[in-house]
């Protein structure tokens, strides 16, 4: 069995279900020891048992990424147990209120930003110092729908996820000199609890998007394992030349990116940039 991350220590938030759980199991198969974080311990214990079948250690820690004390605690536990954190995967995320902004509960709106954006920043604020000290580390953040295009009726989610992409790009430059790589993943339309929330919202999600959600539920959507596989790839030496990028688990030839580090370093590919008509040409759509 190919185990490219054998013995490495990985901290994964949002690890109890969906993409986070799939990502945890993918890292376990790659040989990594895990600190698994989510709000529900029962979910974490189930994932930890499954991960242990791959012969690795998985430590479940209940915590909320929007709570500074929780973040300090679960990072401390990870460092005490494994002595280091080689990889951080920020999967924790929520939709927040669904519907037009003027109808949203702004406390719920702020809560989505607190989890999706501030929570990601809190985790990195606590984990990057140890990586900087070792001059080694990998971070994988998760973007989502609306990060690169308007997502009506999901303003809290789309705004916070777009901000995660810009945070990814910015921090990648801040820590580049320390040999730390930071990238973001667009996982695709995966069937998770977020999809169930759309179905519960019904027409508040918008008639067109609601219809697409029903079809996604029926057909199964994008397998969570695609994003999980990409996350593992980004943590391996094969992705050494990739940092500060937003990569789609569905649409991008991400394995091919590793063969063109110079082209990536000198371009705006896989980043958020304004198209001004001089530096960029839109690809014709067939």
PyMOL commands that set and color helices and strands:
alter all, ss='L'
color gray80, all
select helices_A, chain A and resi 18-29+41-52+68-82+101-103+106-134+155-178+193-205+207-219+224-235+237-239+254-257+261-265
alter helices_A, ss='H'
color red, helices_A
select strands_A, chain A and resi 9-13+33-38+58-62+87-90+137-142+180-186+246-248
alter strands_A, ss='S'
color yellow, strands_A
deselect
rebuild
show_as cartoon
